[in-house]
Amino acid sequence: MSMEVNEGGLARAISKSKTKVTGHISSDRGSDEPANRKKRQNLEKDLQKKGIGYKKSVGEYKYDSGEKGREVSYQTTKSDKMSKRKFGKLMRRLGRKHDQESVITKDKDKKAKLHYTDKSKKKSETLGKTKVGKHPKDYGDTNITPVRGKKLPKKTKDRKMHYGEDTIPRATGRTLYVCFTWRGKYMNLQMFFPNHKMPSRADVQDAIQKVYPGSKVSHYDSVLRDPTEPILQMPEQAQIDQEVSAAPDENKSKLTKPKKVAVPDDKEKVKARDEKQLQQKQKRVSTIKRIILLKKMQALRQGGGTDITT
């Protein structure tokens, strides 16, 4: 009885990797398709014998030389009667038996691990969680294209998933898929807003205007981020405030220029200052009196009366 699971769809594959203990293995070696078909048949017999369900898809990867490769990949699922530890050991054993460089195991919503099964004796590596789309660095993708029989499809559909870390720093916020018009063209863009609350249309319009001046938002919605598409990340308000405060502003510098604070004089200085001011006042009064007296004497010499005042 065949244990092959004929459940299709990218959503089904992603859901399975997040809710069950799964793995990935292949039997292909080289580009000899007739020989690889026999190897796939042998691998399927081993999986069925151990009671492990599987779903066939197309694995795509890139060698260190830059050359791309394709193979039939088996997404395996642990049976209910098997422990996680036994499942992991079995996957590694099958990888060695079928002359594979490595196999992948994943425990529900945890990060996937890559186990080397060749003679390099390398330690296992952590790949990351399940992500939708193509791997940003072409390390390896699983294309959810149905594989009929043992034949590797020549054409594949654009329905990919991979294991990897987040491409942007984790932050509490929302990813929006924004549709807008700019210069007569209908365009769309992913935008990340670092706010838990859903941004308003005015917020989205203001953000898109900074990148595409004169554009107009027609529609936007909250979505899961697609790493294969470009994304515009909006800064947090704290970062904006910090940049504004650090920017040079002539008017601001004038307003915030520190003023000289008058330090109050001590009692001795105040007393000396008052005495000096009093002396200067007395000197002015004495000068005025002397001028008046001279004017009066001059008037008397010219025949004026003694009651003349200046």
PyMOL commands that set and color helices and strands:
alter all, ss='L'
color gray80, all
select helices_A, chain A and resi 10-19+33-49+84-97+201-211+237-246+250-255+267-301
alter helices_A, ss='H'
color red, helices_A
select strands_A, chain A and resi 21-25+53-62+68-77+102-107+112-116+125-132+141-143+160-164+174-182+185-193+216-222+231-233
alter strands_A, ss='S'
color yellow, strands_A
deselect
rebuild
show_as cartoon
